[in-house]
Amino acid sequence: MSRAVRLMAAVGAVTALVTMSPADAAPKKHVYSAPFKVGPSGGDAFSYHSATSDGTVTVGRVYPIPGAINCTKGGPYARLLVLHKARGPVHRIVATFDSAVVDPFTFVKLGLRDAAHHWYGLKTVRGAVTGSGTITLKPIRNQGRFPRTLVIEFGLDQSSACPNADEGTLHFSKVEVS
């Protein structure tokens, strides 16, 4: 290759680097909002569980029988899903919520998994949660081969106690993936 061609290639590469904005170098952010996909939910006959595509998740349980030795299982859970078409590893997920009234025995959860239920991270917020806020998950780096679809699962879980009367509700407004 001639000296002139190499010089022109070098000038072109330097120009491309100089004109690249910081936004071009930043990881791409995907923002998801309602309607969300309704995910798994469950509980026993003493519980209520609901997740709607508009982002509202509610769980509650009233169990009046004291346990002599052990409490029964059956705490409710309700989740929403986002199917994220990932071209590379997910570094951070932020779920934004509002209208929260969550008691100390109901937990806000955010997780990342694949379709085969291999989990890459789970974040749980415990304790009373009220008003608006966010929950942030930084998943593990090794998430398999790309491109692939990853599942972001978020919602509420409730512990099972005896006797108990617990409730939690909130509204997820958006999920940001970067």
Stockholm file with secondary structure:
# STOCKHOLM 1.0

chainA/1-178         MSRAVRLMAAVGAVTALVTMSPADAAPKKHVYSAPFKVGPSGGDAFSYHSATSDGTVTVGRVYPIPGAINCTKGGPYARLLVLHKARGPVHRIVATFDSAVVDPFTFVKLGLRDAAHHWYGLKTVRGAVTGSGTITLKPIRNQGRFPRTLVIEFGLDQSSACPNADEGTLHFSKVEVS
#=GR chainA/1-178 SS CCHHHHHHHHHHHHHHHHHCCHHHHSCCCEEEESSCEEEEEECCTTEEEEECTTSEEEEEEEECCCCSSCCCCCCCEEEEEEEEEESSCCCCEEEEEEEEEECTTEEEEEEEEETTCCEEEEEEECSCEEEEEEEEECCCSCCCSSSEEEEEEEEEEECCCSSEEEEEEEEEEEEEEC
#=GC SS_cons         CCHHHHHHHHHHHHHHHHHCCHHHHSCCCEEEESSCEEEEEECCTTEEEEECTTSEEEEEEEECCCCSSCCCCCCCEEEEEEEEEESSCCCCEEEEEEEEEECTTEEEEEEEEETTCCEEEEEEECSCEEEEEEEEECCCSCCCSSSEEEEEEEEEEECCCSSEEEEEEEEEEEEEEC
//
